Amino acid sequence: MKLRIKPDSKNFRDTKTFRHSGDLSGRFDQADPRSPSFDAAEVDIDLRECGFVLPAAALWCIVYLTLASKRGARCQLLVPNSLGVSVFLKSLGLFDMLKSRGVEVDDRGVGARDDEKTILPITHFETTTDASDITNAAFARLQSADIGVVGLTSVVTELFSELALNAVQHGESEVGAFGCVQVMSLSVVRGSVAPWQTAGLVYLRACAEMKHFDRV
């Protein structure tokens, strides 16, 4: 059986923004690669129609495809037709992380860029020591980044630390944990204009599902 998954919520149809796993069609609810009944021989996640992919959705893609690959499925990510979106995801580390886990990604012609808003690219970790190390790395990068919001560094670092530790201590994952810190504007996240204020907090939420497939 071949399984092709793509975002298809009303919000996605209206905005073409893949925010998180809640934007998937409900018919995929039973296709959980952690379940003993999961029997897909091939799994594609199709992002070709996406006008933007938020980091929470990118983290979900990694978790799902890594779990499906571990179950023996041949897995593929179909990259967005929008070159700008593909460049963003490559710079975030999505494509290379998937390829390192045996997932097929045809990203020929897609270059990465240095983005000062990517505080911590997608990173894999498994232990409390790993969680502490990447939290310290995020803190150092936040200190050197000019994000223009007083006091944000300590808030983001504390939240990331708590969620990362929760992931490794309570996630009971077969594939470890994944996280990232990405500065985004509310104009991207909520359709308003308040640059910088989210500062990756929406994507820190994704840390809570780094070890889970469940919807958020």
Secondary structure, DSSP 8 states (H G I E B T S, - for coil): -EEEE-B--HHHHHH-EE-SGGGB-GGGTT--TTSTT---SEEEEE-TT-SEE-HHHHHHHHHHHHHHHHTT-EEEEE--S-HHHHHHHHHHTHHHHHHTTT-EE--TT------TTEEEEEEEE-SHHHHHHHHHHHHHHHHHS----TTHHHHHHHHHHHHHHHHHHH---SS-EEEEEE---HHHHTSS--TTSSTTHHHHHGGGGTT--S--
